[in-house]
Amino acid sequence: MTTIAVEAPAAPPEWDGRLVVRAAGRPVLHIGAEGVTAPTVPVFTVALECASDAERAPGVRPWDGPVTAASICPACLRSLRGEPEPEAPRLIPAGVAEALPEPVPEPVHGGRHLQTVPDLPVYAEAPLPAEHGGRPITWSRWTTAPVITHHDPSCEWCGDSGPGEMAGGRQGNQMSRTDPLRRYIAYRCIACQEMTAYEQVGRDLQTITHHKSRAPKDCNQ
């Protein structure tokens, strides 16, 4: 059995059989009110869909050219279709402040929820030893440790990239026989506060105290 496709006729436009006129000096076309007859000359008393009062209607002239929905007055089409007029924009007087609308939060993709990133924890400063061998140590202020070539300045405990800080200490007097001069040096990580203090003995460093960090292992890698 052979199927025959029958093309349905296109629906006639809303203005089919209605008067279409053009306002003087305007490119847009208008639809005349129902029952209005076509004028033979440009007149000012033709009632339109967008201006039913013939006394206030614009001057129009007959139109016999092509007609499309894009060329017809939008207000005429809305009136012909029974659509409401768009809401007029609200005017704000100059100098009057108005609260801006709250921004709409962006959607979270992938089923993930936004979370607040907490601040990095701050650990108490590592204490320098006040004495060693029963005698007090005088320490300098902490300064940034120099970066030595071919030496990784990162912290061995928390993994902070460094460099850390160092301080120098001294004890006794080089002119005294009973209290000889001794030198000390301390290094600490500025992130986790792990600190080790040494005594300089010749070219060697001997550990005198170690302040273990409270930060988790490798937390800053």
C-alpha positions as CSV (number, residue, x, y, z in Angstrom):
1,M,0.0,0.0,0.0
2,T,1.3,3.4,-1.0
3,T,1.3,6.2,1.5
4,I,0.5,9.6,0.2
5,A,1.8,12.6,2.2
6,V,-0.6,15.5,2.2
7,E,0.9,18.9,3.1
8,A,-1.4,20.8,5.3
9,P,-2.0,24.4,4.2
10,A,-0.2,27.0,6.2
11,A,-2.3,29.0,8.7
12,P,-3.1,32.5,7.5
13,P,-1.3,35.3,9.3
14,E,-3.2,37.3,11.9
15,W,-3.4,40.3,9.6
16,D,-4.9,38.4,6.7
17,G,-7.9,40.4,5.4
18,R,-7.1,43.3,7.6
19,L,-6.0,46.8,6.6
20,V,-2.2,47.3,6.7
21,V,-1.0,50.9,6.5
22,R,2.4,52.6,7.0
23,A,2.8,55.6,9.2
24,A,4.3,58.7,7.6
25,G,8.1,58.8,8.0
26,R,8.3,55.5,9.8
27,P,9.4,52.1,8.4
28,V,7.1,50.1,10.7
29,L,3.7,48.9,9.4
30,H,0.5,49.0,11.3
31,I,-2.7,46.9,11.3
32,G,-5.9,48.9,11.0
33,A,-8.7,48.3,13.6
34,E,-11.4,45.8,12.6
35,G,-13.8,47.3,10.0
36,V,-11.6,50.2,9.0
37,T,-11.6,50.8,5.2
38,A,-8.4,51.5,3.3
39,P,-7.8,55.2,2.7
40,T,-7.0,56.4,-0.8
41,V,-4.7,59.1,0.5
42,P,-2.6,59.6,3.6
43,V,-4.9,60.5,6.5
44,F,-4.8,61.0,10.3
45,T,-8.1,59.5,11.3
46,V,-7.4,55.8,10.8
47,A,-7.9,53.7,14.0
48,L,-5.1,51.2,14.5
49,E,-4.8,48.1,16.7
50,C,-2.1,50.0,18.7
51,A,-4.1,53.3,18.7
52,S,-7.8,52.7,18.6
53,D,-8.6,56.4,19.1
54,A,-8.8,57.7,15.6
55,E,-8.3,61.3,16.8
56,R,-4.8,60.4,18.2
57,A,-3.8,57.9,15.6
58,P,-0.7,58.8,13.5
59,G,-0.9,59.9,9.9
60,V,-0.9,56.8,7.7
61,R,-1.0,55.9,4.0
62,P,-2.1,52.7,2.2
63,W,0.4,49.9,1.9
64,D,0.4,47.3,-0.8
65,G,3.9,45.9,-0.5
66,P,5.1,42.7,1.2
67,V,4.1,42.1,4.8
68,T,6.0,40.1,7.4
69,A,5.7,39.7,11.2
70,A,9.1,41.5,11.6
71,S,7.8,44.5,9.7
72,I,4.6,45.0,11.6
73,C,4.4,47.2,14.7
74,P,4.9,45.0,17.8
75,A,2.1,46.8,19.7
76,C,-0.3,46.1,16.9
77,L,0.6,42.4,17.0
78,R,0.2,42.2,20.8
79,S,-3.2,43.9,20.6
80,L,-4.3,41.6,17.7
81,R,-3.3,38.5,19.6
82,G,-4.6,39.7,23.0
83,E,-1.2,39.7,24.6
84,P,-0.5,42.0,27.6
85,E,1.7,45.0,27.2
86,P,5.2,44.6,28.6
87,E,5.9,46.1,32.0
88,A,7.3,49.6,31.7
89,P,10.8,50.1,33.2
90,R,10.7,51.8,36.6
91,L,12.5,55.1,36.6
92,I,14.8,55.9,39.5
93,P,15.3,59.6,40.4
94,A,18.8,60.8,40.1
95,G,20.8,60.9,43.3
96,V,18.6,58.1,45.0
97,A,20.6,55.1,46.0
98,E,19.0,51.7,45.5
99,A,20.1,48.4,46.9
100,L,21.4,46.0,44.3
101,P,19.8,42.6,44.0
102,E,21.6,39.7,45.8
103,P,23.8,37.8,43.4
104,V,22.5,34.4,42.4
105,P,24.9,31.7,43.5
106,E,26.5,29.7,40.7
107,P,25.4,26.1,40.5
108,V,27.8,23.6,41.9
109,H,28.8,21.0,39.3
110,G,29.6,17.4,39.8
111,G,27.6,17.1,43.0
112,R,30.3,18.9,45.0
113,H,29.6,21.5,47.6
114,L,31.7,24.6,48.2
115,Q,33.6,24.5,51.4
116,T,35.4,27.2,53.4
117,V,39.1,26.7,53.3
118,P,40.4,27.2,56.9
119,D,43.4,29.3,57.7
120,L,46.7,27.5,58.1
121,P,47.4,26.7,61.8
122,V,49.9,28.8,63.6
123,Y,52.2,27.0,66.0
124,A,53.9,28.6,69.1
125,E,57.4,29.9,68.5
126,A,60.1,27.4,69.3
127,P,61.9,28.4,72.6
128,L,65.6,28.9,72.5
129,P,67.6,27.3,75.4
130,A,68.3,29.9,78.0
131,E,71.3,28.0,79.4
132,H,73.6,25.2,78.8
133,G,76.0,23.5,81.2
134,G,74.7,25.6,84.0
135,R,75.6,28.9,82.4
136,P,73.3,31.3,80.5
137,I,73.3,31.8,76.7
138,T,72.8,35.1,75.0
139,W,71.0,34.8,71.7
140,S,70.7,37.1,68.7
141,R,67.4,37.8,67.0
142,W,66.0,35.3,64.4
143,T,67.0,36.1,60.8
144,T,66.4,34.3,57.5
145,A,68.8,31.5,57.1
146,P,71.1,31.7,54.0
147,V,70.4,29.4,51.1
148,I,73.4,27.2,50.5
149,T,74.0,25.9,46.9
150,H,73.1,22.2,46.4
151,H,71.4,22.1,49.8
152,D,67.6,21.7,50.1
153,P,66.3,24.4,52.5
154,S,62.9,22.6,52.9
155,C,61.9,21.4,56.4
156,E,62.6,17.7,57.0
157,W,59.5,17.4,59.2
158,C,56.6,19.3,57.6
159,G,58.1,19.8,54.1
160,D,57.8,23.6,54.0
161,S,59.9,24.9,51.1
162,G,61.8,27.2,53.4
163,P,64.2,28.8,53.9
164,G,63.9,28.8,57.7
165,E,65.4,31.1,60.3
166,M,68.6,30.9,62.3
167,A,69.9,32.6,65.5
168,G,73.4,32.8,67.0
169,G,74.2,32.4,70.7
170,R,77.3,33.0,72.8
171,Q,78.3,32.1,76.3
172,G,81.3,33.2,78.5
173,N,84.2,35.4,77.5
174,Q,87.1,34.7,75.3
175,M,89.4,36.5,77.8
176,S,88.2,34.4,80.8
177,R,89.9,31.2,81.9
178,T,87.1,30.1,84.2
179,D,84.2,30.9,81.8
180,P,85.6,30.4,78.2
181,L,83.7,31.7,75.2
182,R,81.4,29.1,73.6
183,R,79.3,29.7,70.4
184,Y,75.9,28.3,69.6
185,I,73.6,28.3,66.5
186,A,70.0,27.4,66.1
187,Y,67.8,26.7,63.1
188,R,64.0,26.6,63.0
189,C,61.2,26.1,60.5
190,I,59.0,29.2,60.3
191,A,56.0,27.0,59.3
192,C,55.9,24.2,61.9
193,Q,58.5,25.6,64.4
194,E,60.7,22.5,64.6
195,M,63.9,23.8,66.0
196,T,67.4,22.4,66.8
197,A,70.1,24.2,68.7
198,Y,73.8,23.3,68.4
199,E,77.1,24.1,70.1
200,Q,80.0,24.9,67.8
201,V,82.9,22.7,68.7
202,G,85.7,23.4,66.3
203,R,84.2,22.7,62.8
204,D,81.5,20.3,64.2
205,L,78.0,21.0,65.5
206,Q,76.9,19.2,68.6
207,T,73.1,19.1,69.4
208,I,72.2,20.6,72.7
209,T,68.4,20.7,72.4
210,H,65.7,19.8,69.9
211,H,62.2,21.3,69.9
212,K,59.9,18.8,68.2
213,S,57.1,20.3,66.1
214,R,53.4,19.7,66.9
215,A,52.5,19.8,63.2
216,P,51.5,16.6,61.4
217,K,54.3,14.9,59.4
218,D,54.7,16.2,55.8
219,C,51.7,18.6,56.3
220,N,53.2,21.4,54.2
221,Q,54.5,19.3,51.2
